[in-house]
């Protein structure tokens, strides 16, 4: 959620990735897509196959 909040505040993707240690830009975009669609529950799922 912190990454999403930073993006909504206008922080650049590169800066968000550096500050939070995110290695993959696509992952951040996926989180933003889920947030926009109202699928916030997906952010709490464990990593890996569901």
ModelCIF file with pLDDT and N, C-alpha, C, O atoms, coordinates in Angstrom:
data_MODEL
#
_entry.id   MODEL 
#
_entity.id                         1 
_entity.type                       polymer 
_entity.pdbx_number_of_molecules   1 
#
_entity_poly.entity_id                      1 
_entity_poly.type                           'polypeptide(L)' 
_entity_poly.nstd_linkage                   no 
_entity_poly.nstd_monomer                   no 
_entity_poly.pdbx_seq_one_letter_code       
;(UNK)(UNK)(UNK)(UNK)(UNK)(UNK)(UNK)(UNK)(UNK)(UNK)(UNK)(UNK)(UNK)(UNK)(UNK)(UNK)
(UNK)(UNK)(UNK)(UNK)(UNK)(UNK)(UNK)(UNK)(UNK)(UNK)(UNK)(UNK)(UNK)(UNK)(UNK)(UNK)
(UNK)(UNK)(UNK)(UNK)(UNK)(UNK)(UNK)(UNK)(UNK)(UNK)(UNK)(UNK)(UNK)(UNK)(UNK)(UNK)
(UNK)(UNK)
;
_entity_poly.pdbx_seq_one_letter_code_can   XXXXXXXXXXXXXXXXXXXXXXXXXXXXXXXXXXXXXXXXXXXXXXXXXX 
_entity_poly.pdbx_strand_id                 A 
#
loop_
_entity_poly_seq.entity_id 
_entity_poly_seq.num 
_entity_poly_seq.mon_id 
_entity_poly_seq.hetero 
1 1  UNK n 
1 2  UNK n 
1 3  UNK n 
1 4  UNK n 
1 5  UNK n 
1 6  UNK n 
1 7  UNK n 
1 8  UNK n 
1 9  UNK n 
1 10 UNK n 
1 11 UNK n 
1 12 UNK n 
1 13 UNK n 
1 14 UNK n 
1 15 UNK n 
1 16 UNK n 
1 17 UNK n 
1 18 UNK n 
1 19 UNK n 
1 20 UNK n 
1 21 UNK n 
1 22 UNK n 
1 23 UNK n 
1 24 UNK n 
1 25 UNK n 
1 26 UNK n 
1 27 UNK n 
1 28 UNK n 
1 29 UNK n 
1 30 UNK n 
1 31 UNK n 
1 32 UNK n 
1 33 UNK n 
1 34 UNK n 
1 35 UNK n 
1 36 UNK n 
1 37 UNK n 
1 38 UNK n 
1 39 UNK n 
1 40 UNK n 
1 41 UNK n 
1 42 UNK n 
1 43 UNK n 
1 44 UNK n 
1 45 UNK n 
1 46 UNK n 
1 47 UNK n 
1 48 UNK n 
1 49 UNK n 
1 50 UNK n 
#
_struct_asym.id          A 
_struct_asym.entity_id   1 
#
loop_
_ma_qa_metric.id 
_ma_qa_metric.mode 
_ma_qa_metric.name 
_ma_qa_metric.software_group_id 
_ma_qa_metric.type 
1 global pLDDT . pLDDT 
2 local  pLDDT . pLDDT 
#
_ma_qa_metric_global.metric_id      1 
_ma_qa_metric_global.metric_value   90.94 
_ma_qa_metric_global.model_id       1 
_ma_qa_metric_global.ordinal_id     1 
#
loop_
_ma_qa_metric_local.label_asym_id 
_ma_qa_metric_local.label_comp_id 
_ma_qa_metric_local.label_seq_id 
_ma_qa_metric_local.metric_id 
_ma_qa_metric_local.metric_value 
_ma_qa_metric_local.model_id 
_ma_qa_metric_local.ordinal_id 
A UNK 1  2 91.00 1 1  
A UNK 2  2 93.00 1 2  
A UNK 3  2 94.00 1 3  
A UNK 4  2 94.00 1 4  
A UNK 5  2 95.00 1 5  
A UNK 6  2 96.00 1 6  
A UNK 7  2 95.00 1 7  
A UNK 8  2 95.00 1 8  
A UNK 9  2 97.00 1 9  
A UNK 10 2 96.00 1 10 
A UNK 11 2 95.00 1 11 
A UNK 12 2 95.00 1 12 
A UNK 13 2 93.00 1 13 
A UNK 14 2 95.00 1 14 
A UNK 15 2 96.00 1 15 
A UNK 16 2 95.00 1 16 
A UNK 17 2 95.00 1 17 
A UNK 18 2 95.00 1 18 
A UNK 19 2 95.00 1 19 
A UNK 20 2 94.00 1 20 
A UNK 21 2 93.00 1 21 
A UNK 22 2 92.00 1 22 
A UNK 23 2 92.00 1 23 
A UNK 24 2 92.00 1 24 
A UNK 25 2 93.00 1 25 
A UNK 26 2 94.00 1 26 
A UNK 27 2 92.00 1 27 
A UNK 28 2 94.00 1 28 
A UNK 29 2 94.00 1 29 
A UNK 30 2 94.00 1 30 
A UNK 31 2 94.00 1 31 
A UNK 32 2 95.00 1 32 
A UNK 33 2 96.00 1 33 
A UNK 34 2 95.00 1 34 
A UNK 35 2 95.00 1 35 
A UNK 36 2 95.00 1 36 
A UNK 37 2 96.00 1 37 
A UNK 38 2 95.00 1 38 
A UNK 39 2 93.00 1 39 
A UNK 40 2 90.00 1 40 
A UNK 41 2 90.00 1 41 
A UNK 42 2 89.00 1 42 
A UNK 43 2 86.00 1 43 
A UNK 44 2 86.00 1 44 
A UNK 45 2 78.00 1 45 
A UNK 46 2 77.00 1 46 
A UNK 47 2 73.00 1 47 
A UNK 48 2 72.00 1 48 
A UNK 49 2 65.00 1 49 
A UNK 50 2 63.00 1 50 
#
loop_
_atom_site.group_PDB 
_atom_site.id 
_atom_site.type_symbol 
_atom_site.label_atom_id 
_atom_site.label_alt_id 
_atom_site.label_comp_id 
_atom_site.label_asym_id 
_atom_site.label_entity_id 
_atom_site.label_seq_id 
_atom_site.pdbx_PDB_ins_code 
_atom_site.Cartn_x 
_atom_site.Cartn_y 
_atom_site.Cartn_z 
_atom_site.occupancy 
_atom_site.B_iso_or_equiv 
_atom_site.pdbx_formal_charge 
_atom_site.auth_seq_id 
_atom_site.auth_comp_id 
_atom_site.auth_asym_id 
_atom_site.auth_atom_id 
_atom_site.pdbx_PDB_model_num 
ATOM 1   N N  . UNK A 1 1  ? 0.829   -1.201  0.000   1.00 91.00 ? 1  UNK A N  1 
ATOM 2   C CA . UNK A 1 1  ? 0.000   0.000   0.000   1.00 91.00 ? 1  UNK A CA 1 
ATOM 3   C C  . UNK A 1 1  ? 0.863   1.251   0.000   1.00 91.00 ? 1  UNK A C  1 
ATOM 4   O O  . UNK A 1 1  ? 0.477   2.280   -0.555  1.00 91.00 ? 1  UNK A O  1 
ATOM 5   N N  . UNK A 1 2  ? 2.027   1.162   0.621   1.00 93.00 ? 2  UNK A N  1 
ATOM 6   C CA . UNK A 1 2  ? 2.908   2.329   0.659   1.00 93.00 ? 2  UNK A CA 1 
ATOM 7   C C  . UNK A 1 2  ? 3.307   2.750   -0.749  1.00 93.00 ? 2  UNK A C  1 
ATOM 8   O O  . UNK A 1 2  ? 3.345   3.942   -1.054  1.00 93.00 ? 2  UNK A O  1 
ATOM 9   N N  . UNK A 1 3  ? 3.604   1.778   -1.609  1.00 94.00 ? 3  UNK A N  1 
ATOM 10  C CA . UNK A 1 3  ? 3.993   2.075   -2.996  1.00 94.00 ? 3  UNK A CA 1 
ATOM 11  C C  . UNK A 1 3  ? 2.841   2.755   -3.733  1.00 94.00 ? 3  UNK A C  1 
ATOM 12  O O  . UNK A 1 3  ? 3.057   3.702   -4.489  1.00 94.00 ? 3  UNK A O  1 
ATOM 13  N N  . UNK A 1 4  ? 1.634   2.279   -3.514  1.00 94.00 ? 4  UNK A N  1 
ATOM 14  C CA . UNK A 1 4  ? 0.463   2.866   -4.167  1.00 94.00 ? 4  UNK A CA 1 
ATOM 15  C C  . UNK A 1 4  ? 0.244   4.290   -3.681  1.00 94.00 ? 4  UNK A C  1 
ATOM 16  O O  . UNK A 1 4  ? -0.034  5.187   -4.478  1.00 94.00 ? 4  UNK A O  1 
ATOM 17  N N  . UNK A 1 5  ? 0.368   4.499   -2.380  1.00 95.00 ? 5  UNK A N  1 
ATOM 18  C CA . UNK A 1 5  ? 0.198   5.840   -1.826  1.00 95.00 ? 5  UNK A CA 1 
ATOM 19  C C  . UNK A 1 5  ? 1.230   6.803   -2.399  1.00 95.00 ? 5  UNK A C  1 
ATOM 20  O O  . UNK A 1 5  ? 0.912   7.953   -2.701  1.00 95.00 ? 5  UNK A O  1 
ATOM 21  N N  . UNK A 1 6  ? 2.459   6.334   -2.546  1.00 96.00 ? 6  UNK A N  1 
ATOM 22  C CA . UNK A 1 6  ? 3.512   7.191   -3.098  1.00 96.00 ? 6  UNK A CA 1 
ATOM 23  C C  . UNK A 1 6  ? 3.209   7.549   -4.549  1.00 96.00 ? 6  UNK A C  1 
ATOM 24  O O  . UNK A 1 6  ? 3.396   8.696   -4.955  1.00 96.00 ? 6  UNK A O  1 
ATOM 25  N N  . UNK A 1 7  ? 2.743   6.575   -5.336  1.00 95.00 ? 7  UNK A N  1 
ATOM 26  C CA . UNK A 1 7  ? 2.416   6.834   -6.740  1.00 95.00 ? 7  UNK A CA 1 
ATOM 27  C C  . UNK A 1 7  ? 1.259   7.821   -6.852  1.00 95.00 ? 7  UNK A C  1 
ATOM 28  O O  . UNK A 1 7  ? 1.275   8.701   -7.713  1.00 95.00 ? 7  UNK A O  1 
ATOM 29  N N  . UNK A 1 8  ? 0.258   7.681   -5.989  1.00 95.00 ? 8  UNK A N  1 
ATOM 30  C CA . UNK A 1 8  ? -0.885  8.591   -6.009  1.00 95.00 ? 8  UNK A CA 1 
ATOM 31  C C  . UNK A 1 8  ? -0.464  10.011  -5.635  1.00 95.00 ? 8  UNK A C  1 
ATOM 32  O O  . UNK A 1 8  ? -1.095  10.984  -6.049  1.00 95.00 ? 8  UNK A O  1 
ATOM 33  N N  . UNK A 1 9  ? 0.602   10.119  -4.851  1.00 97.00 ? 9  UNK A N  1 
ATOM 34  C CA . UNK A 1 9  ? 1.114   11.424  -4.453  1.00 97.00 ? 9  UNK A CA 1 
ATOM 35  C C  . UNK A 1 9  ? 1.999   12.037  -5.538  1.00 97.00 ? 9  UNK A C  1 
ATOM 36  O O  . UNK A 1 9  ? 2.470   13.165  -5.396  1.00 97.00 ? 9  UNK A O  1 
ATOM 37  N N  . UNK A 1 10 ? 2.221   11.291  -6.620  1.00 96.00 ? 10 UNK A N  1 
ATOM 38  C CA . UNK A 1 10 ? 2.988   11.829  -7.737  1.00 96.00 ? 10 UNK A CA 1 
ATOM 39  C C  . UNK A 1 10 ? 4.461   11.484  -7.747  1.00 96.00 ? 10 UNK A C  1 
ATOM 40  O O  . UNK A 1 10 ? 5.221   12.045  -8.536  1.00 96.00 ? 10 UNK A O  1 
ATOM 41  N N  . UNK A 1 11 ? 4.877   10.574  -6.887  1.00 95.00 ? 11 UNK A N  1 
ATOM 42  C CA . UNK A 1 11 ? 6.285   10.164  -6.848  1.00 95.00 ? 11 UNK A CA 1 
ATOM 43  C C  . UNK A 1 11 ? 6.570   9.302   -8.081  1.00 95.00 ? 11 UNK A C  1 
ATOM 44  O O  . UNK A 1 11 ? 5.761   8.451   -8.450  1.00 95.00 ? 11 UNK A O  1 
ATOM 45  N N  . UNK A 1 12 ? 7.714   9.525   -8.708  1.00 95.00 ? 12 UNK A N  1 
ATOM 46  C CA . UNK A 1 12 ? 8.086   8.770   -9.892  1.00 95.00 ? 12 UNK A CA 1 
ATOM 47  C C  . UNK A 1 12 ? 8.270   7.285   -9.581  1.00 95.00 ? 12 UNK A C  1 
ATOM 48  O O  . UNK A 1 12 ? 8.669   6.915   -8.476  1.00 95.00 ? 12 UNK A O  1 
ATOM 49  N N  . UNK A 1 13 ? 7.974   6.439   -10.574 1.00 93.00 ? 13 UNK A N  1 
ATOM 50  C CA . UNK A 1 13 ? 8.107   4.991   -10.398 1.00 93.00 ? 13 UNK A CA 1 
ATOM 51  C C  . UNK A 1 13 ? 9.519   4.635   -9.948  1.00 93.00 ? 13 UNK A C  1 
ATOM 52  O O  . UNK A 1 13 ? 9.703   3.827   -9.038  1.00 93.00 ? 13 UNK A O  1 
ATOM 53  N N  . UNK A 1 14 ? 10.504  5.236   -10.584 1.00 95.00 ? 14 UNK A N  1 
ATOM 54  C CA . UNK A 1 14 ? 11.907  4.942   -10.258 1.00 95.00 ? 14 UNK A CA 1 
ATOM 55  C C  . UNK A 1 14 ? 12.201  5.239   -8.788  1.00 95.00 ? 14 UNK A C  1 
ATOM 56  O O  . UNK A 1 14 ? 12.881  4.459   -8.121  1.00 95.00 ? 14 UNK A O  1 
ATOM 57  N N  . UNK A 1 15 ? 11.695  6.358   -8.286  1.00 96.00 ? 15 UNK A N  1 
ATOM 58  C CA . UNK A 1 15 ? 11.932  6.736   -6.894  1.00 96.00 ? 15 UNK A CA 1 
ATOM 59  C C  . UNK A 1 15 ? 11.226  5.776   -5.927  1.00 96.00 ? 15 UNK A C  1 
ATOM 60  O O  . UNK A 1 15 ? 11.788  5.400   -4.899  1.00 96.00 ? 15 UNK A O  1 
ATOM 61  N N  . UNK A 1 16 ? 10.009  5.390   -6.258  1.00 95.00 ? 16 UNK A N  1 
ATOM 62  C CA . UNK A 1 16 ? 9.265   4.443   -5.415  1.00 95.00 ? 16 UNK A CA 1 
ATOM 63  C C  . UNK A 1 16 ? 10.045  3.137   -5.326  1.00 95.00 ? 16 UNK A C  1 
ATOM 64  O O  . UNK A 1 16 ? 10.209  2.572   -4.245  1.00 95.00 ? 16 UNK A O  1 
ATOM 65  N N  . UNK A 1 17 ? 10.527  2.662   -6.485  1.00 95.00 ? 17 UNK A N  1 
ATOM 66  C CA . UNK A 1 17 ? 11.263  1.405   -6.525  1.00 95.00 ? 17 UNK A CA 1 
ATOM 67  C C  . UNK A 1 17 ? 12.537  1.481   -5.679  1.00 95.00 ? 17 UNK A C  1 
ATOM 68  O O  . UNK A 1 17 ? 12.855  0.541   -4.951  1.00 95.00 ? 17 UNK A O  1 
ATOM 69  N N  . UNK A 1 18 ? 13.257  2.586   -5.774  1.00 95.00 ? 18 UNK A N  1 
ATOM 70  C CA . UNK A 1 18 ? 14.497  2.742   -5.003  1.00 95.00 ? 18 UNK A CA 1 
ATOM 71  C C  . UNK A 1 18 ? 14.221  2.800   -3.504  1.00 95.00 ? 18 UNK A C  1 
ATOM 72  O O  . UNK A 1 18 ? 14.901  2.142   -2.716  1.00 95.00 ? 18 UNK A O  1 
ATOM 73  N N  . UNK A 1 19 ? 13.223  3.589   -3.113  1.00 95.00 ? 19 UNK A N  1 
ATOM 74  C CA . UNK A 1 19 ? 12.948  3.785   -1.689  1.00 95.00 ? 19 UNK A CA 1 
ATOM 75  C C  . UNK A 1 19 ? 12.406  2.528   -1.011  1.00 95.00 ? 19 UNK A C  1 
ATOM 76  O O  . UNK A 1 19 ? 12.702  2.277   0.157   1.00 95.00 ? 19 UNK A O  1 
ATOM 77  N N  . UNK A 1 20 ? 11.615  1.739   -1.738  1.00 94.00 ? 20 UNK A N  1 
ATOM 78  C CA . UNK A 1 20 ? 10.970  0.570   -1.132  1.00 94.00 ? 20 UNK A CA 1 
ATOM 79  C C  . UNK A 1 20 ? 11.644  -0.748  -1.492  1.00 94.00 ? 20 UNK A C  1 
ATOM 80  O O  . UNK A 1 20 ? 11.227  -1.806  -1.020  1.00 94.00 ? 20 UNK A O  1 
ATOM 81  N N  . UNK A 1 21 ? 12.676  -0.694  -2.319  1.00 93.00 ? 21 UNK A N  1 
ATOM 82  C CA . UNK A 1 21 ? 13.407  -1.909  -2.669  1.00 93.00 ? 21 UNK A CA 1 
ATOM 83  C C  . UNK A 1 21 ? 12.647  -2.826  -3.612  1.00 93.00 ? 21 UNK A C  1 
ATOM 84  O O  . UNK A 1 21 ? 12.822  -4.044  -3.575  1.00 93.00 ? 21 UNK A O  1 
ATOM 85  N N  . UNK A 1 22 ? 11.802  -2.242  -4.460  1.00 92.00 ? 22 UNK A N  1 
ATOM 86  C CA . UNK A 1 22 ? 11.050  -3.029  -5.444  1.00 92.00 ? 22 UNK A CA 1 
ATOM 87  C C  . UNK A 1 22 ? 11.933  -3.179  -6.679  1.00 92.00 ? 22 UNK A C  1 
ATOM 88  O O  . UNK A 1 22 ? 12.452  -2.189  -7.194  1.00 92.00 ? 22 UNK A O  1 
ATOM 89  N N  . UNK A 1 23 ? 12.104  -4.403  -7.151  1.00 92.00 ? 23 UNK A N  1 
ATOM 90  C CA . UNK A 1 23 ? 13.008  -4.647  -8.273  1.00 92.00 ? 23 UNK A CA 1 
ATOM 91  C C  . UNK A 1 23 ? 12.323  -4.646  -9.628  1.00 92.00 ? 23 UNK A C  1 
ATOM 92  O O  . UNK A 1 23 ? 12.983  -4.458  -10.650 1.00 92.00 ? 23 UNK A O  1 
ATOM 93  N N  . UNK A 1 24 ? 11.012  -4.851  -9.657  1.00 92.00 ? 24 UNK A N  1 
ATOM 94  C CA . UNK A 1 24 ? 10.316  -5.039  -10.916 1.00 92.00 ? 24 UNK A CA 1 
ATOM 95  C C  . UNK A 1 24 ? 9.259   -3.948  -11.131 1.00 92.00 ? 24 UNK A C  1 
ATOM 96  O O  . UNK A 1 24 ? 8.312   -3.831  -10.352 1.00 92.00 ? 24 UNK A O  1 
ATOM 97  N N  . UNK A 1 25 ? 9.427   -3.164  -12.178 1.00 93.00 ? 25 UNK A N  1 
ATOM 98  C CA . UNK A 1 25 ? 8.493   -2.082  -12.481 1.00 93.00 ? 25 UNK A CA 1 
ATOM 99  C C  . UNK A 1 25 ? 7.101   -2.628  -12.802 1.00 93.00 ? 25 UNK A C  1 
ATOM 100 O O  . UNK A 1 25 ? 6.096   -2.005  -12.461 1.00 93.00 ? 25 UNK A O  1 
ATOM 101 N N  . UNK A 1 26 ? 7.042   -3.779  -13.449 1.00 94.00 ? 26 UNK A N  1 
ATOM 102 C CA . UNK A 1 26 ? 5.769   -4.389  -13.815 1.00 94.00 ? 26 UNK A CA 1 
ATOM 103 C C  . UNK A 1 26 ? 4.940   -4.721  -12.580 1.00 94.00 ? 26 UNK A C  1 
ATOM 104 O O  . UNK A 1 26 ? 3.716   -4.593  -12.603 1.00 94.00 ? 26 UNK A O  1 
ATOM 105 N N  . UNK A 1 27 ? 5.597   -5.145  -11.502 1.00 92.00 ? 27 UNK A N  1 
ATOM 106 C CA . UNK A 1 27 ? 4.874   -5.470  -10.264 1.00 92.00 ? 27 UNK A CA 1 
ATOM 107 C C  . UNK A 1 27 ? 4.178   -4.238  -9.717  1.00 92.00 ? 27 UNK A C  1 
ATOM 108 O O  . UNK A 1 27 ? 3.031   -4.313  -9.277  1.00 92.00 ? 27 UNK A O  1 
ATOM 109 N N  . UNK A 1 28 ? 4.856   -3.121  -9.741  1.00 94.00 ? 28 UNK A N  1 
ATOM 110 C CA . UNK A 1 28 ? 4.269   -1.879  -9.255  1.00 94.00 ? 28 UNK A CA 1 
ATOM 111 C C  . UNK A 1 28 ? 3.061   -1.496  -10.104 1.00 94.00 ? 28 UNK A C  1 
ATOM 112 O O  . UNK A 1 28 ? 2.041   -1.054  -9.573  1.00 94.00 ? 28 UNK A O  1 
ATOM 113 N N  . UNK A 1 29 ? 3.173   -1.663  -11.416 1.00 94.00 ? 29 UNK A N  1 
ATOM 114 C CA . UNK A 1 29 ? 2.055   -1.357  -12.306 1.00 94.00 ? 29 UNK A CA 1 
ATOM 115 C C  . UNK A 1 29 ? 0.870   -2.285  -12.040 1.00 94.00 ? 29 UNK A C  1 
ATOM 116 O O  . UNK A 1 29 ? -0.283  -1.857  -12.100 1.00 94.00 ? 29 UNK A O  1 
ATOM 117 N N  . UNK A 1 30 ? 1.153   -3.553  -11.747 1.00 94.00 ? 30 UNK A N  1 
ATOM 118 C CA . UNK A 1 30 ? 0.092   -4.512  -11.434 1.00 94.00 ? 30 UNK A CA 1 
ATOM 119 C C  . UNK A 1 30 ? -0.637  -4.091  -10.166 1.00 94.00 ? 30 UNK A C  1 
ATOM 120 O O  . UNK A 1 30 ? -1.867  -4.122  -10.117 1.00 94.00 ? 30 UNK A O  1 
ATOM 121 N N  . UNK A 1 31 ? 0.108   -3.700  -9.148  1.00 94.00 ? 31 UNK A N  1 
ATOM 122 C CA . UNK A 1 31 ? -0.515  -3.247  -7.895  1.00 94.00 ? 31 UNK A CA 1 
ATOM 123 C C  . UNK A 1 31 ? -1.410  -2.035  -8.139  1.00 94.00 ? 31 UNK A C  1 
ATOM 124 O O  . UNK A 1 31 ? -2.504  -1.938  -7.583  1.00 94.00 ? 31 UNK A O  1 
ATOM 125 N N  . UNK A 1 32 ? -0.934  -1.111  -8.976  1.00 95.00 ? 32 UNK A N  1 
ATOM 126 C CA . UNK A 1 32 ? -1.729  0.078   -9.276  1.00 95.00 ? 32 UNK A CA 1 
ATOM 127 C C  . UNK A 1 32 ? -3.014  -0.313  -10.015 1.00 95.00 ? 32 UNK A C  1 
ATOM 128 O O  . UNK A 1 32 ? -4.074  0.248   -9.738  1.00 95.00 ? 32 UNK A O  1 
ATOM 129 N N  . UNK A 1 33 ? -2.936  -1.256  -10.941 1.00 96.00 ? 33 UNK A N  1 
ATOM 130 C CA . UNK A 1 33 ? -4.118  -1.713  -11.685 1.00 96.00 ? 33 UNK A CA 1 
ATOM 131 C C  . UNK A 1 33 ? -5.134  -2.330  -10.726 1.00 96.00 ? 33 UNK A C  1 
ATOM 132 O O  . UNK A 1 33 ? -6.329  -2.045  -10.811 1.00 96.00 ? 33 UNK A O  1 
ATOM 133 N N  . UNK A 1 34 ? -4.653  -3.180  -9.809  1.00 95.00 ? 34 UNK A N  1 
ATOM 134 C CA . UNK A 1 34 ? -5.543  -3.789  -8.821  1.00 95.00 ? 34 UNK A CA 1 
ATOM 135 C C  . UNK A 1 34 ? -6.218  -2.720  -7.977  1.00 95.00 ? 34 UNK A C  1 
ATOM 136 O O  . UNK A 1 34 ? -7.414  -2.803  -7.701  1.00 95.00 ? 34 UNK A O  1 
ATOM 137 N N  . UNK A 1 35 ? -5.448  -1.715  -7.568  1.00 95.00 ? 35 UNK A N  1 
ATOM 138 C CA . UNK A 1 35 ? -5.986  -0.644  -6.723  1.00 95.00 ? 35 UNK A CA 1 
ATOM 139 C C  . UNK A 1 35 ? -7.087  0.122   -7.470  1.00 95.00 ? 35 UNK A C  1 
ATOM 140 O O  . UNK A 1 35 ? -8.150  0.388   -6.910  1.00 95.00 ? 35 UNK A O  1 
ATOM 141 N N  . UNK A 1 36 ? -6.830  0.472   -8.723  1.00 95.00 ? 36 UNK A N  1 
ATOM 142 C CA . UNK A 1 36 ? -7.807  1.221   -9.509  1.00 95.00 ? 36 UNK A CA 1 
ATOM 143 C C  . UNK A 1 36 ? -9.094  0.433   -9.731  1.00 95.00 ? 36 UNK A C  1 
ATOM 144 O O  . UNK A 1 36 ? -10.178 1.015   -9.780  1.00 95.00 ? 36 UNK A O  1 
ATOM 145 N N  . UNK A 1 37 ? -8.980  -0.892  -9.866  1.00 96.00 ? 37 UNK A N  1 
ATOM 146 C CA . UNK A 1 37 ? -10.152 -1.740  -10.083 1.00 96.00 ? 37 UNK A CA 1 
ATOM 147 C C  . UNK A 1 37 ? -10.884 -2.061  -8.781  1.00 96.00 ? 37 UNK A C  1 
ATOM 148 O O  . UNK A 1 37 ? -11.944 -2.686  -8.802  1.00 96.00 ? 37 UNK A O  1 
ATOM 149 N N  . UNK A 1 38 ? -10.321 -1.635  -7.648  1.00 95.00 ? 38 UNK A N  1 
ATOM 150 C CA . UNK A 1 38 ? -10.956 -1.906  -6.362  1.00 95.00 ? 38 UNK A CA 1 
ATOM 151 C C  . UNK A 1 38 ? -10.645 -3.293  -5.826  1.00 95.00 ? 38 UNK A C  1 
ATOM 152 O O  . UNK A 1 38 ? -11.351 -3.792  -4.950  1.00 95.00 ? 38 UNK A O  1 
ATOM 153 N N  . UNK A 1 39 ? -9.599  -3.918  -6.340  1.00 93.00 ? 39 UNK A N  1 
ATOM 154 C CA . UNK A 1 39 ? -9.227  -5.268  -5.926  1.00 93.00 ? 39 UNK A CA 1 
ATOM 155 C C  . UNK A 1 39 ? -8.111  -5.232  -4.874  1.00 93.00 ? 39 UNK A C  1 
ATOM 156 O O  . UNK A 1 39 ? -7.111  -5.942  -4.986  1.00 93.00 ? 39 UNK A O  1 
ATOM 157 N N  . UNK A 1 40 ? -8.299  -4.409  -3.874  1.00 90.00 ? 40 UNK A N  1 
ATOM 158 C CA . UNK A 1 40 ? -7.289  -4.206  -2.838  1.00 90.00 ? 40 UNK A CA 1 
ATOM 159 C C  . UNK A 1 40 ? -7.013  -5.495  -2.062  1.00 90.00 ? 40 UNK A C  1 
ATOM 160 O O  . UNK A 1 40 ? -5.910  -5.682  -1.548  1.00 90.00 ? 40 UNK A O  1 
ATOM 161 N N  . UNK A 1 41 ? -7.998  -6.379  -1.973  1.00 90.00 ? 41 UNK A N  1 
ATOM 162 C CA . UNK A 1 41 ? -7.810  -7.646  -1.260  1.00 90.00 ? 41 UNK A CA 1 
ATOM 163 C C  . UNK A 1 41 ? -6.676  -8.468  -1.879  1.00 90.00 ? 41 UNK A C  1 
ATOM 164 O O  . UNK A 1 41 ? -6.052  -9.273  -1.187  1.00 90.00 ? 41 UNK A O  1 
ATOM 165 N N  . UNK A 1 42 ? -6.404  -8.278  -3.159  1.00 89.00 ? 42 UNK A N  1 
ATOM 166 C CA . UNK A 1 42 ? -5.343  -9.033  -3.830  1.00 89.00 ? 42 UNK A CA 1 
ATOM 167 C C  . UNK A 1 42 ? -3.958  -8.653  -3.313  1.00 89.00 ? 42 UNK A C  1 
ATOM 168 O O  . UNK A 1 42 ? -3.018  -9.440  -3.427  1.00 89.00 ? 42 UNK A O  1 
ATOM 169 N N  . UNK A 1 43 ? -3.826  -7.468  -2.752  1.00 86.00 ? 43 UNK A N  1 
ATOM 170 C CA . UNK A 1 43 ? -2.540  -7.034  -2.216  1.00 86.00 ? 43 UNK A CA 1 
ATOM 171 C C  . UNK A 1 43 ? -2.143  -7.812  -0.966  1.00 86.00 ? 43 UNK A C  1 
ATOM 172 O O  . UNK A 1 43 ? -0.967  -7.849  -0.605  1.00 86.00 ? 43 UNK A O  1 
ATOM 173 N N  . UNK A 1 44 ? -3.102  -8.425  -0.317  1.00 86.00 ? 44 UNK A N  1 
ATOM 174 C CA . UNK A 1 44 ? -2.832  -9.148  0.927   1.00 86.00 ? 44 UNK A CA 1 
ATOM 175 C C  . UNK A 1 44 ? -2.578  -10.633 0.699   1.00 86.00 ? 44 UNK A C  1 
ATOM 176 O O  . UNK A 1 44 ? -2.291  -11.358 1.651   1.00 86.00 ? 44 UNK A O  1 
ATOM 177 N N  . UNK A 1 45 ? -2.679  -11.099 -0.549  1.00 78.00 ? 45 UNK A N  1 
ATOM 178 C CA . UNK A 1 45 ? -2.456  -12.508 -0.842  1.00 78.00 ? 45 UNK A CA 1 
ATOM 179 C C  . UNK A 1 45 ? -0.980  -12.858 -0.704  1.00 78.00 ? 45 UNK A C  1 
ATOM 180 O O  . UNK A 1 45 ? -0.115  -12.022 -0.963  1.00 78.00 ? 45 UNK A O  1 
ATOM 181 N N  . UNK A 1 46 ? -0.690  -14.090 -0.299  1.00 77.00 ? 46 UNK A N  1 
ATOM 182 C CA . UNK A 1 46 ? 0.705   -14.522 -0.215  1.00 77.00 ? 46 UNK A CA 1 
ATOM 183 C C  . UNK A 1 46 ? 1.320   -14.657 -1.609  1.00 77.00 ? 46 UNK A C  1 
ATOM 184 O O  . UNK A 1 46 ? 0.604   -14.817 -2.598  1.00 77.00 ? 46 UNK A O  1 
ATOM 185 N N  . UNK A 1 47 ? 2.624   -14.593 -1.676  1.00 73.00 ? 47 UNK A N  1 
ATOM 186 C CA . UNK A 1 47 ? 3.346   -14.717 -2.932  1.00 73.00 ? 47 UNK A CA 1 
ATOM 187 C C  . UNK A 1 47 ? 3.291   -16.164 -3.424  1.00 73.00 ? 47 UNK A C  1 
ATOM 188 O O  . UNK A 1 47 ? 3.316   -17.091 -2.615  1.00 73.00 ? 47 UNK A O  1 
ATOM 189 N N  . UNK A 1 48 ? 3.216   -16.364 -4.736  1.00 72.00 ? 48 UNK A N  1 
ATOM 190 C CA . UNK A 1 48 ? 3.223   -17.707 -5.309  1.00 72.00 ? 48 UNK A CA 1 
ATOM 191 C C  . UNK A 1 48 ? 1.880   -18.086 -5.883  1.00 72.00 ? 48 UNK A C  1 
ATOM 192 O O  . UNK A 1 48 ? 0.978   -17.255 -5.997  1.00 72.00 ? 48 UNK A O  1 
ATOM 193 N N  . UNK A 1 49 ? 1.755   -19.354 -6.246  1.00 65.00 ? 49 UNK A N  1 
ATOM 194 C CA . UNK A 1 49 ? 0.494   -19.828 -6.830  1.00 65.00 ? 49 UNK A CA 1 
ATOM 195 C C  . UNK A 1 49 ? -0.628  -19.742 -5.816  1.00 65.00 ? 49 UNK A C  1 
ATOM 196 O O  . UNK A 1 49 ? -0.444  -20.003 -4.628  1.00 65.00 ? 49 UNK A O  1 
ATOM 197 N N  . UNK A 1 50 ? -1.789  -19.371 -6.314  1.00 63.00 ? 50 UNK A N  1 
ATOM 198 C CA . UNK A 1 50 ? -2.956  -19.248 -5.442  1.00 63.00 ? 50 UNK A CA 1 
ATOM 199 C C  . UNK A 1 50 ? -3.857  -20.442 -5.581  1.00 63.00 ? 50 UNK A C  1 
ATOM 200 O O  . UNK A 1 50 ? -4.894  -20.513 -4.920  1.00 63.00 ? 50 UNK A O  1 
#
